[in-house]
C-alpha cells in the first residue's frame, strides 16, 4: 500500500480515537466565582433582601385564583404581564444575583425538584428539576442570576422559579401557581451557576432544643427554608390509637387547626372532596398499590400537649411531612412518646398566619428531611410490622374498597398522586 495512504489512515485513526476520548472524558464543568458574576455585569444581593422585597407573605399564597396569587418578576414585565394585576416588577433586580450554600439533597426523593440555599442572611427555595444532587451537592455554593425569573408564594413559602402557571387536578379544579420550575436546560445554564464545593458548618444549621425553642419561635418567618436540627423532640399521636407499655390501646386528644380537627400520624387525600379524606397511617407516608400520598407525623416539645387544647400553629409543635415517593415512605414511624433528633428543612403550610399560635393562627410548621438518616431515634423506638398491623384495622386491605367500619385504611383512586392543594 502507498506509504502516504497508510499514514493518512493512521492519522484518521488517531483523530477518531482522540475524539472518542474527549467524548468519554469531557472537560470538568466550570466552577463559577464572584468575579465571574462581576464580569457578567451582575451585582450581589442578599437572599433576605430578595424575600423582604416580596413584602408580607400571610394571605398572599392562597392561590384560589390569580387575584389571590402574588408574583414578583425580577426585571421588567412583558406587555402581556403588564396587563395583569398579580405580577409586579422589580426592574433593578435584572442586574442582581444571589449566592448561597445548598442545604437540600433530593437523592432519596423526599425533596423533589427543589434546591434550598442559604447565604447567612436567609434561605430560599429555587424550583429546578429532579436529581439535583448529581450537580448541586450539600454545602456547595450556587449562584442564581435573577433577571427574568419570578419570586412567588405558595402557602407562605417563598420560592424562585419560572413564570406563573396554572393546571388542573384530577377533580377538574384549576390550580394557580405563583411561579414554576426551571427545567429547560438552556434556561438552567443561563441562570444557575455551580460555585465552589464546600461543607455545611455549624453556622449553616440552626440547632433547636427544648430549652431554646421559645426563642426560635420568635423568629419563625426568618427561619423558613433553613436547615434545622431539632434535638430531643417527642413523637405525639394525635387522635389515633397507640399501644402503651402494657400493649393496651390508648388515644391522645386531637390537635386543632382553627376549628378543624387534625390527626397524626396520618395521610391525606385532597382529591376526594366533601370531605377531604384523612386517615391514620403508621408509616412515614402512604405508598401502596402504586398510590402515593404525603404522610404527616407530629413531634413536640410541649409537656401538656395531651392535657390541654393545642393548635398546629402553637410554638413547639412540628409536623414531619414525607412524600409518598420517598425511598423511606413505607418505613414504620416511631412510637408515641419516642424521643429523638430530626434534621430537616423548616417550612410552613398556611394560607395565613400571625406566627403567634392559637385558634386564629392557621399555620402548620412542616419538617422535610433530606434522607432517612436525618431521623435519629433508637431502633426500639420504631413500630414493628406486627404493631403496625395491630394498629391498622383489617391490616392491609388489598381490595381497594372503602369500608366505613375501617377507621384506618382507604385506598384512593389509582390516579391519585402527591398534591399540594
C-alpha positions in Angstrom: 0.0 0.0 0.0 1.2 3.5 -0.7 3.0 4.9 2.3 1.1 8.1 2.1 -2.2 6.2 2.3 -1.0 4.2 5.3 -0.1 7.5 7.0 -3.4 9.0 6.2 -5.4 6.0 7.6 -3.2 6.0 10.7 -3.8 9.8 11.2 -7.6 9.4 10.8 -7.5 6.6 13.4 -5.6 8.7 15.9 -8.0 11.6 15.4 -11.0 9.3 15.7 -9.6 7.8 19.0 -8.9 11.3 20.2 -12.5 12.4 19.6 -13.9 9.4 21.4 -11.5 10.0 24.3 -12.8 13.6 24.5 -16.4 12.4 24.4 -15.8 9.8 27.2 -13.8 12.2 29.4 -15.3 15.6 29.0 -13.6 18.7 30.5 -14.7 19.4 34.1 -17.6 21.8 34.5 -16.6 25.4 35.1 -16.7 26.5 38.7 -18.0 30.0 39.0 -17.0 32.7 41.5 -17.8 36.2 42.4 -15.5 37.6 39.7 -17.4 35.7 37.0 -20.6 37.3 38.2 -19.0 40.7 38.1 -17.7 40.0 34.6 -21.4 39.4 33.6 -22.2 42.9 34.9 -24.1 41.5 37.9 -24.3 42.8 41.5 -24.8 40.6 44.6 -27.9 40.9 46.7 -28.8 39.0 49.8 -31.5 36.4 50.0 -33.0 38.3 52.9 -33.3 41.4 50.7 -35.0 39.4 48.0 -37.5 37.9 50.4 -38.1 41.4 52.0 -38.9 42.8 48.6 -41.8 40.4 48.3 -43.4 42.0 51.4 -45.8 40.3 53.9 -46.4 36.7 53.0 -49.5 36.0 55.0 -52.6 35.8 52.8 -50.7 36.1 49.5 -50.3 32.4 48.8 -53.9 31.1 48.9 -53.7 30.5 45.1 -57.5 30.2 44.6 -57.3 32.4 41.6 -54.9 35.0 40.1 -56.3 37.7 42.5 -55.1 35.6 45.4 -51.7 34.7 43.8 -48.8 37.2 44.1 -45.7 37.1 42.0 -42.7 39.5 41.7 -40.7 39.4 38.5 -37.0 40.2 38.6 -36.6 42.7 35.7 -39.3 44.3 33.6 -42.7 43.0 32.7 -43.7 41.9 29.2 -46.6 43.6 27.5 -48.8 40.7 28.5 -47.7 40.7 32.1 -48.2 44.4 32.3 -51.9 43.8 31.7 -52.2 41.6 34.8 -52.6 42.7 38.4 -50.9 39.7 40.2 -47.4 40.2 38.7 -45.3 43.2 39.8 -41.8 44.1 38.6 -38.5 44.7 40.3 -36.6 46.3 37.5 -33.3 46.8 39.4 -33.1 43.0 40.0 -32.3 42.5 36.3 -28.7 43.2 37.4 -28.7 41.2 40.6 -27.6 37.7 41.6 -27.9 35.7 44.8 -25.3 33.2 46.1 -26.0 30.5 48.7 -24.9 27.2 50.1 -27.0 24.2 49.2 -29.0 22.9 52.2 -31.1 20.2 50.5 -30.5 16.8 49.0 -33.1 15.1 46.7 -31.2 11.7 46.5 -33.9 9.8 48.5 -36.9 11.5 46.8 -38.4 13.4 49.7 -37.2 16.7 48.5 -38.4 17.0 44.9 -37.4 19.4 42.1 -36.3 21.9 44.7 -32.9 23.4 45.8 -32.8 25.2 49.2 -29.9 27.6 49.5 -28.7 29.8 52.4 -26.3 32.8 52.3 -26.0 33.7 56.0 -29.0 36.1 55.9 -31.8 33.9 54.9 -32.7 30.7 53.0 -35.0 30.2 49.9 -36.2 27.5 47.6 -35.1 27.5 44.0 -37.5 25.5 41.9 -35.5 23.4 39.4 -35.7 19.9 38.0 -35.2 16.4 39.5 -31.9 14.7 40.5 -30.4 18.0 41.7 -28.0 16.1 44.0 -26.0 15.0 40.9 -25.0 18.6 40.2 -25.6 20.6 43.4 -24.1 18.9 46.5 -24.9 19.8 50.1 -22.6 22.6 51.1 -21.7 23.7 47.6 -22.1 27.3 46.6 -24.6 28.1 43.9 -25.2 31.4 42.0 -28.6 32.4 40.7 -28.9 35.1 38.1 -32.2 36.7 38.9 -33.1 38.5 35.7 -36.3 37.2 34.1 -37.0 34.8 37.0 -40.0 35.1 39.3 -40.4 35.2 43.1 -43.7 33.6 44.3 -45.5 32.4 47.4 -47.3 29.2 47.9 -48.9 28.7 51.3 -46.5 31.2 52.8 -43.3 29.6 51.4 -41.4 31.8 49.0 -39.5 30.4 46.0 -37.7 31.5 42.9 -38.6 29.9 39.5 -40.0 30.5 36.1 -43.3 32.4 35.4 -46.7 31.7 36.9 -48.7 28.7 35.7 -52.0 27.0 36.2 -53.0 23.4 36.0 -56.0 21.2 36.7 -56.1 18.4 39.4 -58.0 15.2 38.8 -61.2 16.8 40.2 -61.1 19.2 37.3 -60.3 22.2 39.6 -57.9 24.8 38.3 -54.9 25.5 40.5 -52.9 28.7 40.3 -49.2 28.8 41.0 -47.2 32.0 41.5 -44.2 30.5 39.7 -43.0 27.2 38.2 -39.9 25.1 37.9 -36.8 26.0 35.8 -36.5 22.8 33.8 -35.4 23.9 30.4 -31.6 23.1 30.1 -30.9 26.3 28.3 -32.7 28.4 31.0 -30.8 26.4 33.7 -27.5 27.3 32.0 -28.5 30.9 31.8 -29.5 31.3 35.4 -27.9 28.6 37.7 -24.2 28.5 38.1 -22.2 26.0 40.1 -19.8 27.5 42.6 -17.0 26.2 44.8 -17.6 23.0 46.7 -17.8 23.5 50.4 -19.3 21.9 53.5 -22.1 22.8 55.8 -20.8 24.2 59.1 -22.4 24.9 62.4 -23.3 28.4 61.2 -25.4 26.9 58.4 -27.6 24.8 60.7 -30.0 26.1 63.4 -30.0 23.9 66.5 -33.3 23.9 68.5 -33.8 22.2 71.8 -36.5 22.1 74.5 -34.5 24.9 76.3 -34.4 27.3 73.3 -37.4 26.5 71.1 -39.2 29.5 72.6 -36.6 31.9 71.3 -36.5 30.1 68.0 -40.3 30.6 67.8 -39.8 34.4 68.0 -38.0 34.2 64.6 -40.2 31.6 62.7 -40.6 33.6 59.5 -36.8 34.4 59.4 -36.0 30.7 59.6 -38.3 29.4 56.8 -36.3 27.4 54.4 -33.4 26.9 56.8 -31.8 23.5 57.7 -32.7 23.0 61.4 -31.6 20.3 63.8 -34.3 19.7 66.4 -32.9 17.8 69.4 -35.0 16.0 71.9 -38.3 16.1 70.1 -41.1 13.8 71.3 -43.5 12.0 68.9 -47.2 12.6 69.6 -50.0 10.5 68.3 -52.9 13.0 68.0 -56.4 11.4 67.9 -55.2 8.0 66.7 -54.7 4.7 68.5 -51.3 3.8 70.0 -50.1 1.0 72.2 -48.9 1.7 75.7 -46.1 -0.1 77.6 -48.6 -2.9 78.5 -49.8 -3.3 75.0 -53.1 -1.7 75.7 -54.7 0.6 73.1 -54.8 4.3 74.1 -55.7 7.5 72.3 -54.5 11.1 72.8 -56.6 14.2 72.0 -56.5 15.6 68.5 -54.8 18.8 67.5 -56.8 21.7 66.1 -56.2 24.0 63.1 -58.7 26.7 63.6 -61.8 24.7 64.3 -60.7 21.7 62.2 -59.5 18.5 63.9 -56.1 17.2 62.8 -54.9 13.7 63.4 -51.3 12.3 63.4 -49.7 10.1 62.1 -51.9 10.2 59.0 -52.1 10.5 55.3 -54.4 12.9 53.4 -56.1 12.6 50.0 -57.1 16.0 48.8 -58.5 14.7 45.6 -61.6 13.4 47.4 -64.0 16.3 48.1 -66.7 16.7 50.7 -64.9 15.9 52.8 -61.1 15.7 52.1 -60.1 12.2 53.4 -57.6 12.0 56.2 -56.9 8.6 57.8 -54.5 7.3 60.5 -51.4 5.7 59.0 -48.4 4.3 60.9 -45.8 4.7 58.3 -43.9 7.8 57.2 -46.0 8.2 54.1 -48.6 6.3 52.0 -47.1 4.1 49.3 -49.4 1.2 48.4 -50.5 -0.4 45.2 -48.9 2.4 43.1 -50.8 5.0 45.1 -48.5 7.6 46.7 -49.7 10.2 49.2 -48.0 12.5 51.7 -47.8 11.4 55.3 -47.7 13.5 58.4 -46.3 12.7 61.9 -46.3 15.1 64.8 -43.4 15.9 67.1 -43.3 18.4 70.0 -41.5 20.0 72.9 -44.8 20.6 74.9 -45.3 18.7 78.1 -49.0 19.5 78.3 -49.9 18.6 74.7 -52.1 15.6 75.8 -53.8 17.5 78.6 -54.6 20.9 77.2 -56.2 22.2 73.9 -53.5 22.8 71.4 -53.3 24.0 67.8 -50.9 23.0 65.0 -49.8 26.7 65.0 -48.7 26.6 68.6 -45.0 27.1 69.2 -43.2 23.8 69.9 -45.4 21.7 67.6 -43.9 20.5 64.3 -45.2 18.1 61.6 -42.8 15.9 59.7 -44.2 15.7 56.1 -43.0 12.9 53.9 -43.6 12.3 50.2 -45.2 9.0 49.2 -42.5 8.8 46.5 -39.6 8.9 49.0 -37.4 5.9 49.4 -38.5 5.5 53.0 -42.2 6.1 52.6 -43.0 2.6 53.6 -41.0 2.6 56.8 -42.9 2.4 60.0 -43.0 5.5 62.2 -41.6 5.8 65.7 -43.9 5.1 68.6 -46.0 7.6 70.6 -43.7 9.1 73.2 -40.4 8.2 71.4 -37.8 11.0 71.8 -35.0 11.7 69.4 -33.5 14.2 66.9 -34.6 15.3 63.5 -32.7 17.4 61.0 -34.9 18.9 58.3 -35.8 21.9 56.1 -38.1 24.1 58.1 -41.2 25.3 56.4 -44.8 26.4 56.8 -48.1 25.4 55.2 -50.8 28.0 55.7 -52.9 30.5 53.8 -52.5 33.0 56.6 -50.6 33.2 59.9 -49.6 35.6 62.6 -46.8 33.3 63.8 -48.2 33.6 67.3 -50.2 30.3 67.5 -53.7 29.7 68.8 -57.1 29.4 67.2 -56.7 32.5 64.9 -53.4 31.3 63.5 -53.7 28.6 60.8 -50.1 27.6 60.4 -48.7 24.1 60.3 -44.9 24.1 60.7 -43.5 21.4 58.5 -40.2 19.5 58.6 -38.9 17.9 55.4 -36.0 15.6 55.9 -33.4 15.2 53.2 -32.8 11.5 53.9 -33.8 8.7 56.3 -30.6 9.1 58.3 -31.9 12.5 59.4 -34.3 10.7 61.8 -32.2 9.9 64.9 -34.1 7.5 67.1 -33.2 4.3 68.9 -34.1 1.2 66.9 -36.5 0.1 69.6 -38.4 3.4 69.1 -39.8 2.2 65.8 -43.0 0.3 65.4 -42.7 -3.4 64.4 -44.6 -4.6 61.4 -46.8 -6.6 63.8 -47.6 -3.4 65.7 -48.4 -1.6 62.5 -50.9 -4.3 61.6 -52.4 -4.3 65.0 -53.0 -0.6 64.9 -54.3 -0.6 61.4 -57.9 -2.1 61.3 -58.1 -5.1 58.9 -54.3 -4.9 58.3 -53.5 -4.3 54.6 -56.7 -4.4 52.7 -55.8 -5.3 49.1 -59.3 -4.8 47.6 -59.1 -1.0 47.4 -62.7 -0.8 48.6 -63.6 1.7 51.2 -65.1 0.2 54.4 -66.9 2.7 56.7 -66.2 0.5 59.7 -62.5 0.6 58.9 -61.1 3.7 60.6 -57.6 3.5 59.3 -57.5 2.3 55.7 -58.8 3.6 52.5 -57.3 3.2 49.1 -57.9 6.3 47.0 -58.4 6.3 43.2 -55.5 4.9 41.3 -54.7 8.2 39.6 -54.1 9.9 43.0 -50.6 11.3 43.5 -48.8 13.7 45.7 -50.6 17.1 45.6 -50.3 20.4 47.3 -53.9 21.7 47.5 
